[in-house]
């Protein structure tokens, strides 16, 4: 959804969002694959499930692009929500580790 909203706003912002999303998602997908295979799924089933979950992103993008034509102002709401979600996800993982670290 964030990629579609970014492209609706500006093509340069859309390209930047694609790059940032790719940099975020690649390690995420590799981690998901590792969790699935270590949980007993076969390699092919883990890849298929990971691919199926990734398809949800395409559905969200198509939905935003389709509805975005009717609701041009929707990007103003989607972009801040997506940015806030990314910040929350990253900080929710970092802050507990930083608080648990013993400096002395």
Order of alpha helices (4+ residues) and beta strands (2+ residues): alpha-alpha-alpha-alpha
